[in-house]
Amino acid sequence: MMRRTTAETDISLALGTEVTTIRLEDPVLAHMLRTLFFYMKKKVFVEARYDLRHHLWEDVGITIG
């Protein structure tokens, strides 16, 4: 499990889970992540809380690496 917590976001991400679970309030980012991990043939768990949308996108990208 990877976790990134800042003043703006709190993101949890785990690769290799049994099923893909993406809990984001941003449907565009959720769709992009589902598509990315589907074609990577990886199951993932992503959950995030955030204040501004651009903080979410930036910090999810940093967490994924």
Contacts in CASP RR format, 6 or more apart in sequence:
PFRMAT RR
TARGET T0000
AUTHOR 0000-0000-0000
METHOD contacts of the structure
MODEL  1
MMRRTTAETDISLALGTEVTTIRLEDPVLAHMLRTLFFYMKKKVFVEARY
DLRHHLWEDVGITIG
1 12 0 8 1.000
1 13 0 8 1.000
1 14 0 8 1.000
1 45 0 8 1.000
2 12 0 8 1.000
2 13 0 8 1.000
2 14 0 8 1.000
2 63 0 8 1.000
3 10 0 8 1.000
3 11 0 8 1.000
3 12 0 8 1.000
3 13 0 8 1.000
3 63 0 8 1.000
4 10 0 8 1.000
4 11 0 8 1.000
4 59 0 8 1.000
4 62 0 8 1.000
4 63 0 8 1.000
5 11 0 8 1.000
6 55 0 8 1.000
6 59 0 8 1.000
8 50 0 8 1.000
8 51 0 8 1.000
8 52 0 8 1.000
8 55 0 8 1.000
8 59 0 8 1.000
9 48 0 8 1.000
9 49 0 8 1.000
9 50 0 8 1.000
9 51 0 8 1.000
9 55 0 8 1.000
9 56 0 8 1.000
9 59 0 8 1.000
10 48 0 8 1.000
10 49 0 8 1.000
10 50 0 8 1.000
11 46 0 8 1.000
11 47 0 8 1.000
11 48 0 8 1.000
11 50 0 8 1.000
11 56 0 8 1.000
11 59 0 8 1.000
11 60 0 8 1.000
11 63 0 8 1.000
12 45 0 8 1.000
12 46 0 8 1.000
12 47 0 8 1.000
12 48 0 8 1.000
13 44 0 8 1.000
13 45 0 8 1.000
13 46 0 8 1.000
13 60 0 8 1.000
13 63 0 8 1.000
13 64 0 8 1.000
14 44 0 8 1.000
14 45 0 8 1.000
15 42 0 8 1.000
15 43 0 8 1.000
15 44 0 8 1.000
16 42 0 8 1.000
16 43 0 8 1.000
16 44 0 8 1.000
17 43 0 8 1.000
17 44 0 8 1.000
17 45 0 8 1.000
18 43 0 8 1.000
19 43 0 8 1.000
20 34 0 8 1.000
20 37 0 8 1.000
20 38 0 8 1.000
20 43 0 8 1.000
20 44 0 8 1.000
20 45 0 8 1.000
21 44 0 8 1.000
21 45 0 8 1.000
21 46 0 8 1.000
21 47 0 8 1.000
22 30 0 8 1.000
22 33 0 8 1.000
22 34 0 8 1.000
22 44 0 8 1.000
22 45 0 8 1.000
22 46 0 8 1.000
22 47 0 8 1.000
23 46 0 8 1.000
23 47 0 8 1.000
23 48 0 8 1.000
24 30 0 8 1.000
24 33 0 8 1.000
24 46 0 8 1.000
24 47 0 8 1.000
24 48 0 8 1.000
24 56 0 8 1.000
26 53 0 8 1.000
26 56 0 8 1.000
26 57 0 8 1.000
29 56 0 8 1.000
29 57 0 8 1.000
29 60 0 8 1.000
33 44 0 8 1.000
33 46 0 8 1.000
33 60 0 8 1.000
37 43 0 8 1.000
37 44 0 8 1.000
46 60 0 8 1.000
48 56 0 8 1.000
48 59 0 8 1.000
48 60 0 8 1.000
50 56 0 8 1.000
50 59 0 8 1.000
END
